[in-house]
């Protein structure tokens, strides 16, 4: 090349992105601009340490981009509105973050006029598709460099090449890989590579230190969690973090999800998501009191579609915006307080208090008292309700009974 390539590298500071930074700067001879996108998983001190490492490796410049609020506003709140749990289990704890990290990298690359964009994904997981897809959409024609995937490097080969460049580090393989964000933490290890073993206690990032129980009150306004235990949380992000601090020491929100990946393989991943699971279950309970049956039915069908769009790198498809519009409108009356009981490794909903309760006593009490119809009304309704099945059985002489 006649000019030095100008590359923006998505950089976390781990082994893979450390290798990418060294390879691109020293072996490819490029000007490397690293960027770390924080979606709620890094402290300020950790971000400072990552920047210092990037510059020490030879990055021309580094930028830390805080996308936490954007992640909440554009995605998490819709995951709550939809009560989205992939496979009925997984709250998309980390997979949902990747689009926002990739978007932020793409914006930064445009601002710098980068000739290339790079990330440290291997060829074995979903993240390569997530980053690549966003870059293809937002940076059309800009080459994507993936040194780990392109060279098919093993961990030991990366370490050897780094040491050849005089780069040392704490390369001992950690028994578990941890990816933390605002909406939960993923946990991977030897056990998740197979189908039979659970993750041991030491794999989880927050140990269980509570053996008692506690009741918490979650306040929702128009579908968004806004407060926990009437603390006066400044916003929904603070409320999520406050609930996580309370619930995680109970061991609540731990599970293993097995699902179909973008690349066609079955994948198994552990996750710890105390606040997300409690919030989704509490929100769902509140919706049962405030939405009609048809509203709930439509939302349940679209939630699976929306979760798939988010998880499978299709978040930028306009269909996602269409679903979000319906979700948002459905939340106009989803306001109230939900009480939740926490105990070691479990929680349950105690009750709901909302001014929009469709279970209001003035309309009657199920199984006890009715005020909107007479017994004769039900007698006629039941006959009509059974009519088609009655005709079928009469015609076929009860053969399907």
C-alpha positions in Angstrom: 0.0 0.0 0.0 1.3 3.5 -0.8 -0.2 5.0 2.3 -0.4 3.6 5.8 -3.8 2.1 6.5 -5.9 3.9 9.1 -7.6 1.2 11.1 -10.2 1.5 13.9 -10.0 -1.5 16.1 -12.7 -2.6 18.6 -10.6 -3.1 21.7 -11.4 -4.7 25.0 -7.9 -5.3 26.2 -8.1 -9.1 26.3 -5.7 -11.5 24.6 -7.5 -11.4 21.2 -7.7 -7.7 20.8 -4.2 -7.3 22.2 -2.9 -9.5 19.4 -5.0 -7.6 16.9 -3.5 -4.3 18.0 0.1 -5.6 17.8 -0.4 -7.4 14.5 -2.1 -4.4 12.7 0.4 -1.8 14.0 3.7 -3.7 13.9 3.2 -6.4 11.2 0.8 -4.7 8.9 2.3 -1.2 9.5 -1.0 0.5 10.0 -2.0 3.5 12.1 -4.3 1.8 14.6 -7.0 3.7 16.5 -8.4 1.6 19.3 -11.9 2.2 20.7 -13.7 0.6 23.7 -17.4 0.8 23.9 -18.9 0.5 27.4 -22.4 -0.8 27.5 -22.5 -1.0 31.2 -19.9 -3.6 32.0 -16.8 -1.5 32.6 -15.9 0.8 35.6 -14.2 4.1 35.0 -11.0 2.6 36.4 -11.2 -0.4 34.0 -11.7 1.9 31.1 -8.6 3.9 32.1 -6.6 0.7 32.3 -7.7 -0.4 28.9 -6.8 2.9 27.3 -3.3 2.8 28.9 -2.8 -0.7 27.6 -3.9 0.2 24.1 -1.5 3.2 23.9 1.3 1.1 25.3 0.8 -1.5 22.5 1.3 1.2 19.9 -2.2 2.6 19.2 -2.0 6.1 17.6 -5.1 7.1 19.6 -7.7 5.6 21.8 -11.3 6.5 22.6 -13.7 5.2 25.3 -17.3 5.5 24.2 -20.0 5.2 26.8 -23.1 3.7 25.0 -24.9 2.5 28.2 -27.7 5.0 28.0 -28.2 4.5 24.2 -28.3 0.7 24.9 -31.0 1.2 27.5 -33.1 3.7 25.5 -32.9 1.9 22.1 -33.0 -1.7 23.2 -33.3 -2.7 26.9 -36.6 -1.0 27.5 -38.1 -2.7 24.5 -36.8 -6.1 25.7 -38.8 -5.3 28.9 -41.9 -4.1 27.1 -41.8 -7.4 25.1 -40.9 -9.6 28.2 -38.2 -11.0 25.8 -36.6 -14.2 26.9 -35.0 -16.2 24.2 -36.0 -19.8 24.4 -38.2 -18.7 27.4 -35.0 -18.5 29.4 -32.3 -16.1 28.3 -32.8 -12.3 28.6 -30.2 -11.6 25.8 -27.7 -10.5 28.5 -24.7 -9.8 26.2 -25.8 -10.6 22.7 -28.0 -7.5 22.6 -25.0 -5.3 23.4 -23.0 -6.2 20.3 -25.0 -4.1 17.9 -24.5 -1.0 19.9 -20.8 -1.7 20.3 -20.4 -2.2 16.6 -22.5 0.9 15.8 -20.3 3.1 18.0 -17.2 1.7 16.4 -18.6 2.4 12.9 -19.5 6.0 13.8 -16.0 6.5 15.2 -14.5 5.0 12.0 -16.5 7.4 9.9 -15.5 10.4 12.0 -11.8 9.5 11.7 -12.0 8.7 8.0 -10.7 5.2 8.6 -9.6 3.0 5.7 -10.4 -0.2 7.5 -12.3 -1.4 10.6 -11.3 -4.4 12.7 -12.5 -6.6 15.5 -11.1 -9.6 17.5 -13.8 -12.2 16.9 -12.8 -15.7 16.2 -14.5 -17.8 13.4 -16.4 -19.9 15.9 -19.1 -17.7 17.4 -22.0 -15.3 16.8 -20.1 -12.1 17.5 -18.3 -12.2 14.2 -21.6 -12.1 12.4 -22.9 -9.3 14.6 -19.9 -7.0 14.1 -19.6 -7.8 10.4 -23.3 -7.2 9.7 -23.3 -3.8 11.3 -20.1 -2.8 9.6 -21.5 -3.9 6.2 -24.6 -1.8 6.8 -23.0 1.3 8.2 -19.6 1.2 6.5 -20.4 -0.2 3.1 -17.2 -0.8 1.1 -14.9 -0.4 4.1 -12.8 -3.6 4.5 -13.2 -5.5 7.7 -10.1 -7.0 9.2 -10.3 -10.0 11.7 -6.8 -11.2 12.3 -7.8 -14.0 14.7 -10.4 -15.4 12.3 -8.4 -14.7 9.2 -5.3 -16.5 10.4 -7.1 -19.3 12.3 -4.9 -18.7 15.3 -5.0 -20.7 18.5 -4.6 -19.1 21.9 -1.1 -20.5 22.2 -0.1 -19.1 18.8 -1.4 -15.7 19.7 0.7 -15.7 22.9 3.8 -16.9 21.1 3.5 -14.1 18.5 3.0 -11.5 21.2 6.0 -12.6 23.1 8.0 -12.5 19.9 7.1 -8.8 19.9 8.1 -8.4 23.5 4.5 -8.2 24.7 3.9 -10.0 28.0 0.7 -10.4 30.0 -1.2 -12.6 32.3 -2.0 -15.1 29.6 -2.8 -18.0 31.9 -6.2 -19.3 30.7 -8.9 -18.3 33.1 -11.2 -21.3 33.8 -14.3 -19.2 32.9 -14.9 -16.4 30.4 -17.0 -13.6 31.8 -18.7 -10.9 29.7 -20.5 -8.3 31.8 -22.9 -5.6 30.8 -25.9 -3.6 32.1 -28.4 -6.4 31.2 -26.5 -9.3 32.7 -23.4 -11.4 32.5 -22.5 -14.3 30.3 -20.4 -17.2 31.7 -18.6 -19.7 29.6 -16.3 -22.6 30.5 -15.5 -26.2 30.1 -19.0 -27.2 31.3 -20.8 -25.1 28.7 -18.9 -26.8 25.8 -20.9 -30.0 26.6 -24.5 -30.9 27.3 -24.4 -32.6 30.7 -22.7 -30.5 33.3 -23.8 -27.5 35.3 -21.6 -24.6 36.1 -20.0 -24.9 39.5 -20.4 -22.2 42.2 -17.0 -20.8 41.6 -17.9 -20.0 38.0 -20.4 -17.3 38.9 -19.1 -13.7 39.2 -21.2 -12.9 42.3 -21.0 -15.4 45.2 -24.2 -16.3 47.1 -23.9 -14.5 50.5 -27.6 -14.2 51.4 -29.4 -17.1 53.1 -32.4 -15.2 54.3 -35.2 -13.6 52.3 -36.3 -10.1 51.3 -39.2 -8.3 49.7 -38.5 -5.6 47.1 -40.9 -3.2 45.5 -40.4 -2.3 41.8 -42.1 0.8 40.5 -43.0 0.9 36.8 -44.2 3.9 34.8 -45.5 3.3 31.3 -43.6 -0.1 31.2 -40.2 1.2 32.4 -38.8 0.4 35.8 -38.1 3.7 37.5 -37.5 2.9 41.1 -36.7 0.1 43.6 -37.9 0.2 47.2 -38.9 3.9 46.8 -35.2 4.9 46.8 -35.8 7.8 44.4 -33.6 6.3 41.7 -32.6 9.0 39.2 -33.5 6.9 36.1 -34.1 3.3 34.9 -30.4 2.5 34.6 -29.9 3.3 38.3 -32.9 1.2 39.2 -31.6 -1.8 37.2 -28.2 -1.5 39.0 -29.9 -1.0 42.4 -31.9 -4.2 42.0 -28.9 -6.1 40.8 -27.0 -5.2 43.9 -29.8 -6.4 46.1 -30.7 -9.6 44.2 -27.4 -11.0 42.9 -26.1 -12.1 46.4 -29.2 -14.4 46.6 -28.0 -16.3 43.5 -31.1 -15.2 41.7 -31.0 -15.1 37.9 -28.5 -17.8 37.2 -29.2 -20.3 34.5 -27.8 -22.0 31.4 -29.3 -21.4 27.9 -29.1 -23.8 25.1 -30.1 -22.4 21.7 -29.5 -22.2 18.0 -26.8 -19.8 16.9 -26.6 -17.6 13.9 -23.9 -19.9 12.4 -26.1 -23.0 12.6 -24.6 -24.7 15.7 -26.2 -25.4 19.0 -24.7 -23.2 21.7 -24.7 -23.5 25.5 -24.0 -20.4 27.7 -24.4 -19.7 31.3 -25.7 -16.3 32.4 -26.2 -14.4 35.6 -29.0 -11.8 35.2 -30.7 -11.2 38.5 -32.2 -7.7 37.7 -33.2 -8.5 34.1 -35.1 -11.7 35.0 -36.8 -10.1 38.0 -37.8 -7.0 36.0 -39.2 -9.0 33.1 -41.2 -11.3 35.3 -42.5 -8.4 37.4 -43.3 -6.4 34.3 -45.1 -9.4 32.8 -47.2 -9.7 36.0 -48.1 -6.0 35.8 -49.2 -6.4 32.2 -51.5 -9.3 33.0 -53.4 -6.8 35.2 -53.4 -3.9 32.8 -53.6 -5.3 29.2 -56.4 -7.1 27.4 -56.0 -10.7 26.4 -55.6 -9.7 22.7 -52.9 -7.1 23.6 -51.0 -9.8 25.4 -51.4 -12.3 22.6 -50.1 -10.0 19.9 -47.2 -8.9 22.1 -46.2 -12.5 22.9 -46.0 -13.3 19.2 -44.0 -10.3 18.3 -41.6 -10.7 21.3 -40.2 -13.9 19.8 -39.6 -12.1 16.5 -38.1 -9.1 18.2 -35.8 -11.2 20.3 -34.6 -13.0 17.2 -33.9 -9.8 15.4 -31.8 -8.5 18.3 -30.0 -11.8 19.0 -29.3 -12.6 15.3 -27.8 -9.3 14.2 -30.9 -8.1 12.4 -31.6 -5.2 14.9 -31.1 -2.6 12.1 -33.9 -4.1 10.0 -36.9 -1.7 9.9 -39.1 -4.5 11.2 -37.5 -4.0 14.6 -38.7 -0.3 14.6 -42.2 -1.4 13.6 -42.4 -3.8 16.5 -41.0 -1.2 18.9 -43.7 1.2 17.9 -46.4 -1.4 18.9 -44.6 -2.3 22.1 -44.3 1.4 23.1 -48.0 2.1 22.5 -49.0 -1.0 24.5 -47.3 0.4 27.6 -49.5 3.5 28.1 -51.3 2.0 31.1 -48.5 -0.3 32.4 -47.9 1.7 35.5 -47.8 0.5 39.1 -45.8 -1.3 41.8 -44.9 -5.0 41.9 -43.8 -6.7 45.1 -41.3 -9.5 44.7 -40.0 -11.9 47.3 -36.3 -12.9 47.0 -34.8 -16.0 48.6 -31.6 -18.1 47.8 -31.7 -19.1 44.2 -35.3 -18.1 43.6 -37.9 -15.4 43.6 -41.6 -15.1 43.2 -44.2 -12.3 42.6 -46.3 -11.4 45.6 -48.7 -8.9 44.1 -49.4 -5.9 42.0 -50.8 -2.5 42.8 -51.9 -0.4 39.8 -54.6 2.2 39.2 -55.2 0.6 35.8 -56.1 -2.9 37.1 -58.6 -4.6 34.8 -59.3 -6.9 37.7 -61.1 -4.1 39.5 -63.7 -5.3 42.0 -66.5 -3.1 40.7 -66.8 -5.5 37.7 -67.2 -8.6 39.9 -65.0 -11.3 41.4 -64.0 -14.3 39.4 -65.8 -17.4 40.7 -67.6 -15.4 43.4 -69.7 -12.6 41.9 -70.6 -11.3 38.5 -72.1 -7.9 37.7 -72.0 -7.7 33.9 -74.3 -10.5 32.9 -77.0 -12.9 34.0 -77.1 -16.6 34.3 -79.4 -16.7 31.2 -76.7 -14.7 29.3 -74.1 -17.4 30.1 -76.5 -20.2 29.3 -77.0 -18.8 25.7 -73.3 -17.9 25.3 -72.2 -21.4 26.3 -74.4 -23.0 23.7 -73.1 -20.7 20.9 -69.5 -21.2 22.2 -69.8 -25.0 21.9 -71.8 -24.9 18.6 -69.1 -25.7 16.0 -67.6 -28.5 18.0 -71.1 -29.9 18.7 -71.8 -29.9 14.9 -68.5 -31.7 14.2 -69.2 -34.4 16.8 -72.7 -34.9 15.5 -71.6 -35.2 11.9 -68.8 -37.6 12.7 -70.6 -39.5 15.4 -68.1 -38.5 18.1 -65.1 -40.3 16.4 -62.7 -37.6 17.5 -63.8 -37.5 21.1 
